[in-house]
Amino acid sequence: MGARRFSDGGRRGGRGRGHRPMGGAGGASRTAVLVCQGRAVAHGRLAPGRFDDPTAFALLRPEERAVVEEVRAGAMPAGVGPRLAFEMVRSCGDVMAPRTITIDDAVRETLLRAPLRTGPAGASPNADPPGAGSADERPDAQVVILGAGLDGRVWRMPELAGRRVFEVDHPASQRDKAQRAEALAAPPRPLTVASSTPLSAPTYVPVDFSRDDLDAALAAAGHRRRAPTVWIWEGVVPYLTRGQVLATLGVVGRRSAPGSRLVLHYHPPTAGFALGRLAAGLLGRLGGVENPMAREPNRSAWTPRAMRRAAGAQGFTVVRDDTMLTLARRFATPARHRQSLRGSRILVADHG
């Protein structure tokens, strides 16, 4: 998703020494585009029956779709630069299918355990009932996507219908997404979207994490502390310092009622993953191809034990924590770059 700038301690003035802005033009995340291209490549091709994301192609601009169409057709282009772009997008597709399936399944598990209540006629299903206090009276479960980038879940996951969904990201990235989302009203063929109307209209929470208070921003947007929350933190943690990760986990912990779930994607400290990023950068310079990760360098890596401890300190109990290679084998998706897949994990943890 869109890697953004998080501030240490969640307070203003949190720029650390040596901090530099990440993202593309105007602050929008370039890696969010790569991730979206990966989902578009995988749509209908990898893990058929399990993975499907018709929103991805529609959220891309015409010049970003060209390499997706080449990969889907298996048409390797000529030249070092185009070949590198082809391989980068194809590899991203290999990652995005198992990653998206796993995150979506974790979200569904939680929401299916907490079905929407049926309120009085004309009442919002998310309104806080008068005198609420018991478990049966708690507000409906909500969803927060941290660093949402070009996420398309509000258009494609029926489980989100009627739910409050908060998309947190840098203001520039959210403006970029809003412009792209207009294309969903007339999606290009052959990758179409069933409806141009989101199943659940997202609440955009614009946050410059290097300056803004995430806790206060969520509260102002209407996020409810005493309602269970599914937190999706995908494709962001590697780009943050350890202090920024811990500070954000602190906000997540404080705003998580019993029954909440954290779905977190992170990278362990493996030499193979770091070398892969270095090689991609070198080859990109040689081939004259923009490196989408150049402005969003890795800032932290976590061992499974350290991440488990960090989540546990906020009241979360880890349910599972798998490498992307394990997930690729589970869903029978391509595993062309095993070292890279080993260097990426998804942790699922429950609160309360």
C-alpha positions as CSV (number, residue, x, y, z in Angstrom):
1,M,0.0,0.0,0.0
2,G,1.1,3.6,0.2
3,A,4.2,4.0,2.4
4,R,3.9,7.2,4.2
5,R,5.7,9.3,6.8
6,F,5.0,8.4,10.4
7,S,6.1,10.6,13.3
8,D,7.9,9.2,16.4
9,G,5.5,9.3,19.3
10,G,2.6,10.4,17.0
11,R,3.2,14.0,17.8
12,R,4.0,17.1,15.8
13,G,7.6,17.8,15.1
14,G,8.5,14.2,14.9
15,R,11.0,14.4,12.0
16,G,14.0,12.4,12.9
17,R,17.6,13.2,12.0
18,G,18.3,12.3,8.4
19,H,14.5,12.0,7.7
20,R,13.6,12.7,4.1
21,P,10.2,12.7,2.4
22,M,9.0,9.6,0.6
23,G,6.7,9.1,-2.3
24,G,6.2,10.3,-5.8
25,A,5.4,13.7,-7.2
26,G,3.6,15.9,-4.7
27,G,4.2,13.3,-1.9
28,A,2.1,10.6,-3.5
29,S,3.5,7.1,-3.1
30,R,5.2,5.5,-6.1
31,T,5.2,2.1,-4.4
32,A,1.4,2.3,-4.2
33,V,1.3,2.3,-8.0
34,L,3.6,-0.7,-8.1
35,V,1.5,-2.6,-5.7
36,C,-1.6,-1.8,-7.7
37,Q,0.1,-3.0,-10.9
38,G,0.9,-6.2,-9.1
39,R,-2.7,-6.8,-8.1
40,A,-3.8,-6.0,-11.7
41,V,-1.3,-8.6,-13.0
42,A,-2.6,-11.2,-10.6
43,H,-6.3,-10.6,-11.1
44,G,-8.0,-13.6,-12.6
45,R,-4.7,-15.4,-13.3
46,L,-3.1,-16.3,-9.9
47,A,-5.0,-18.4,-7.3
48,P,-8.2,-18.5,-9.4
49,G,-11.3,-18.7,-7.2
50,R,-9.4,-17.1,-4.3
51,F,-7.8,-13.9,-5.7
52,D,-9.8,-11.3,-7.6
53,D,-9.3,-7.6,-7.8
54,P,-11.1,-5.9,-10.7
55,T,-10.4,-2.5,-9.2
56,A,-6.7,-2.5,-9.7
57,F,-6.5,-2.0,-13.4
58,A,-9.1,0.8,-13.3
59,L,-7.1,2.6,-10.6
60,L,-4.0,2.7,-12.9
61,R,-3.4,5.4,-15.5
62,P,-3.0,4.4,-19.1
63,E,0.8,4.7,-19.1
64,E,0.9,2.4,-15.9
65,R,-1.3,-0.2,-17.5
66,A,1.0,-0.9,-20.5
67,V,3.5,-3.0,-18.5
68,V,0.6,-4.8,-16.8
69,E,-0.8,-5.8,-20.2
70,E,2.6,-7.1,-21.3
71,V,3.0,-9.2,-18.2
72,R,-0.5,-10.6,-18.5
73,A,0.2,-11.5,-22.1
74,G,3.6,-13.0,-21.3
75,A,5.1,-10.6,-23.8
76,M,8.6,-9.9,-22.5
77,P,9.8,-6.6,-24.1
78,A,13.2,-5.9,-25.6
79,G,15.8,-3.8,-23.9
80,V,17.3,-3.8,-20.4
81,G,15.0,-1.1,-19.0
82,P,11.7,-2.5,-20.2
83,R,12.7,-6.0,-19.2
84,L,13.5,-4.8,-15.7
85,A,10.1,-3.0,-15.4
86,F,8.4,-6.2,-16.7
87,E,10.1,-8.4,-14.1
88,M,9.5,-5.9,-11.3
89,V,5.7,-5.8,-12.0
90,R,5.5,-9.6,-12.6
91,S,7.3,-10.3,-9.3
92,C,5.0,-7.9,-7.5
93,G,2.0,-9.9,-8.9
94,D,3.6,-13.1,-7.4
95,V,3.6,-11.4,-4.0
96,M,0.3,-9.6,-4.1
97,A,-1.9,-12.6,-4.7
98,P,-1.0,-14.5,-1.5
99,R,-0.6,-11.3,0.4
100,T,-4.1,-10.0,-0.5
101,I,-5.8,-13.4,0.0
102,T,-4.3,-13.7,3.5
103,I,-5.3,-10.2,4.5
104,D,-8.8,-10.4,3.1
105,D,-9.3,-13.7,4.9
106,A,-8.2,-12.3,8.2
107,V,-10.6,-9.3,7.7
108,R,-13.5,-11.6,6.8
109,E,-12.9,-13.8,9.8
110,T,-13.3,-10.9,12.2
111,L,-16.3,-9.3,10.5
112,L,-18.2,-12.5,10.1
113,R,-17.9,-13.0,13.9
114,A,-19.4,-9.6,14.4
115,P,-22.3,-9.2,12.0
116,L,-23.9,-5.8,11.5
117,R,-26.7,-5.0,13.9
118,T,-30.1,-4.1,12.6
119,G,-31.1,-0.8,14.0
120,P,-34.4,1.1,13.9
121,A,-35.6,2.2,10.5
122,G,-33.6,5.1,9.3
123,A,-30.9,4.7,11.9
124,S,-27.3,4.3,11.0
125,P,-26.0,0.8,11.7
126,N,-22.9,2.5,13.1
127,A,-24.7,4.9,15.4
128,D,-23.8,4.5,19.1
129,P,-27.0,3.3,20.8
130,P,-28.2,5.3,23.9
131,G,-26.8,3.8,27.1
132,A,-24.6,1.3,25.2
133,G,-22.3,-0.7,27.4
134,S,-22.9,-4.4,27.1
135,A,-21.2,-6.6,24.5
136,D,-24.5,-6.8,22.6
137,E,-24.8,-3.0,22.5
138,R,-21.3,-2.2,21.3
139,P,-21.1,-0.3,18.0
140,D,-20.4,-2.4,14.9
141,A,-16.9,-3.4,14.0
142,Q,-15.0,-0.9,11.9
143,V,-12.0,-1.1,9.6
144,V,-8.9,1.2,9.5
145,I,-6.4,0.9,6.6
146,L,-3.1,2.5,7.6
147,G,-1.3,3.8,4.5
148,A,-4.2,2.9,2.2
149,G,-2.5,3.9,-1.1
150,L,-4.6,2.6,-4.0
151,D,-6.5,0.0,-1.9
152,G,-9.7,-1.2,-3.6
153,R,-11.3,-3.1,-0.8
154,V,-14.3,-0.8,-0.4
155,W,-15.3,-1.6,-4.0
156,R,-14.7,-5.3,-4.0
157,M,-15.3,-6.8,-0.5
158,P,-19.0,-7.3,0.2
159,E,-18.1,-7.9,3.9
160,L,-17.4,-4.1,4.2
161,A,-20.9,-3.1,3.1
162,G,-22.4,-0.9,5.7
163,R,-19.2,-0.7,7.8
164,R,-17.2,2.3,8.7
165,V,-14.0,2.1,6.8
166,F,-11.2,4.7,7.5
167,E,-8.5,5.1,4.9
168,V,-5.5,6.8,6.5
169,D,-2.8,8.2,4.2
170,H,-0.8,11.3,3.2
171,P,-3.1,14.1,1.8
172,A,-1.2,14.0,-1.6
173,S,-1.8,10.3,-1.9
174,Q,-5.5,10.6,-1.1
175,R,-5.9,13.4,-3.7
176,D,-4.2,11.2,-6.2
177,K,-6.5,8.2,-5.4
178,A,-9.6,10.3,-5.5
179,Q,-8.7,11.4,-9.1
180,R,-8.0,7.8,-10.1
181,A,-11.2,6.5,-8.5
182,E,-13.2,8.5,-11.0
183,A,-12.2,5.9,-13.6
184,L,-14.2,3.3,-11.8
185,A,-17.3,4.8,-13.2
186,A,-16.1,3.7,-16.7
187,P,-13.5,1.0,-16.1
188,P,-11.4,-0.1,-19.1
189,R,-11.9,-3.6,-20.6
190,P,-11.2,-6.4,-20.1
191,L,-10.7,-5.9,-16.4
192,T,-14.0,-4.4,-15.2
193,V,-15.6,-3.5,-11.9
194,A,-19.1,-4.7,-11.1
195,S,-20.1,-1.3,-9.8
196,S,-18.7,2.2,-9.7
197,T,-20.3,2.7,-6.2
198,P,-18.2,1.7,-3.2
199,L,-19.9,-1.0,-1.1
200,S,-18.9,1.2,1.9
201,A,-18.0,4.8,1.3
202,P,-14.6,5.3,2.9
203,T,-13.8,8.0,5.4
204,Y,-10.6,9.6,4.3
205,V,-8.3,10.5,7.1
206,P,-5.5,12.8,5.7
207,V,-2.4,12.5,7.8
208,D,1.1,13.6,7.2
209,F,2.6,11.2,9.7
210,S,5.8,13.3,10.0
211,R,3.8,16.2,11.5
212,D,0.2,15.1,12.4
213,D,-1.2,13.2,15.4
214,L,-2.7,9.9,14.2
215,D,-4.7,9.4,17.4
216,A,-6.3,12.8,17.2
217,A,-7.0,12.5,13.5
218,L,-8.8,9.2,13.9
219,A,-10.9,10.6,16.7
220,A,-11.8,13.6,14.7
221,A,-12.8,11.4,11.8
222,G,-15.3,9.4,13.9
223,H,-13.3,6.3,14.8
224,R,-14.8,4.8,18.0
225,R,-12.5,3.5,20.7
226,R,-15.1,1.1,22.2
227,A,-16.0,-0.5,18.9
228,P,-13.9,-3.4,17.6
229,T,-11.5,-2.4,14.8
230,V,-9.8,-4.4,12.1
231,W,-6.5,-2.7,11.5
232,I,-4.9,-3.4,8.1
233,W,-1.3,-2.3,8.0
234,E,0.0,-3.4,4.7
235,G,3.2,-2.4,2.9
236,V,4.1,0.4,5.3
237,V,6.1,-0.9,8.3
238,P,9.4,-1.5,6.4
239,Y,9.5,2.1,5.4
240,L,9.3,3.4,9.0
241,T,11.9,3.6,11.8
242,R,11.5,1.3,14.8
243,G,10.4,4.2,16.9
244,Q,7.7,5.2,14.4
245,V,6.4,1.6,14.2
246,L,6.2,1.4,18.0
247,A,4.5,4.8,18.3
248,T,1.9,3.8,15.7
249,L,1.3,0.5,17.5
250,G,0.7,2.5,20.6
251,V,-2.1,4.4,18.9
252,V,-3.5,1.1,17.5
253,G,-3.4,-0.4,21.0
254,R,-5.1,2.5,22.7
255,R,-7.9,2.6,20.1
256,S,-8.6,-1.1,20.0
257,A,-11.6,-2.5,21.9
258,P,-11.9,-6.2,22.8
259,G,-12.5,-8.1,19.6
260,S,-10.2,-6.0,17.5
261,R,-7.7,-7.5,15.1
262,L,-4.4,-6.3,13.7
263,V,-3.2,-7.6,10.3
264,L,0.3,-6.4,9.8
265,H,2.8,-6.9,7.0
266,Y,6.5,-6.6,7.8
267,H,10.0,-7.7,6.7
268,P,12.4,-9.7,8.9
269,P,16.1,-8.8,8.7
270,T,17.2,-11.1,5.8
271,A,20.2,-10.4,3.6
272,G,18.5,-11.7,0.5
273,F,15.7,-9.0,0.6
274,A,18.2,-6.2,1.1
275,L,20.4,-7.4,-1.7
276,G,17.4,-7.7,-4.0
277,R,16.4,-4.1,-3.5
278,L,20.0,-3.0,-4.1
279,A,20.2,-5.1,-7.3
280,A,16.9,-3.6,-8.5
281,G,18.3,-0.1,-7.9
282,L,21.5,-0.8,-9.7
283,L,19.8,-2.4,-12.7
284,G,17.3,0.4,-12.8
285,R,20.1,3.0,-13.2
286,L,21.8,0.9,-15.8
287,G,18.5,0.5,-17.8
288,G,17.2,4.0,-17.3
289,V,14.2,2.8,-15.4
290,E,12.7,4.7,-12.4
291,N,13.1,2.7,-9.2
292,P,9.7,3.1,-7.4
293,M,11.4,2.3,-4.0
294,A,14.1,4.9,-4.4
295,R,12.2,7.6,-2.4
296,E,10.8,5.0,0.1
297,P,13.9,3.1,1.5
298,N,13.6,0.4,4.1
299,R,14.1,1.9,7.5
300,S,13.4,-1.1,9.8
301,A,13.3,-4.9,9.9
302,W,11.8,-7.0,12.6
303,T,12.4,-10.6,13.7
304,P,9.1,-12.5,14.3
305,R,10.0,-12.5,18.1
306,A,10.4,-8.8,18.2
307,M,7.2,-8.1,16.3
308,R,5.3,-10.5,18.5
309,R,6.7,-8.7,21.5
310,A,5.8,-5.3,20.2
311,A,2.2,-6.3,19.4
312,G,1.9,-8.1,22.7
313,A,2.9,-4.9,24.5
314,Q,-0.3,-3.3,23.1
315,G,-2.6,-6.2,24.3
316,F,-2.5,-8.2,21.0
317,T,-2.1,-12.0,21.0
318,V,-0.6,-13.4,17.8
319,V,-2.8,-15.9,16.0
320,R,-0.5,-16.6,13.1
321,D,2.6,-15.2,11.5
322,D,3.6,-16.6,8.1
323,T,6.2,-15.9,5.5
324,M,5.0,-15.0,2.0
325,L,6.7,-18.2,0.7
326,T,4.6,-20.3,3.0
327,L,1.5,-18.5,1.8
328,A,2.5,-18.8,-1.9
329,R,2.8,-22.5,-1.4
330,R,-0.5,-22.7,0.4
331,F,-2.4,-20.9,-2.4
332,A,-0.3,-22.5,-5.2
333,T,0.9,-19.1,-6.6
334,P,4.3,-18.6,-8.3
335,A,7.4,-18.6,-6.1
336,R,10.0,-17.5,-8.6
337,H,11.9,-15.4,-6.1
338,R,12.0,-17.5,-3.0
339,Q,14.4,-15.4,-1.0
340,S,12.3,-12.3,-1.5
341,L,9.2,-14.2,-0.5
342,R,10.9,-15.5,2.7
343,G,11.8,-11.9,3.5
344,S,8.2,-10.8,3.9
345,R,5.7,-11.9,6.6
346,I,2.0,-11.3,7.6
347,L,1.1,-11.3,11.3
348,V,-2.5,-11.6,12.5
349,A,-3.2,-10.8,16.1
350,D,-6.3,-10.4,18.2
351,H,-7.0,-7.9,21.0
352,G,-8.9,-8.8,24.2
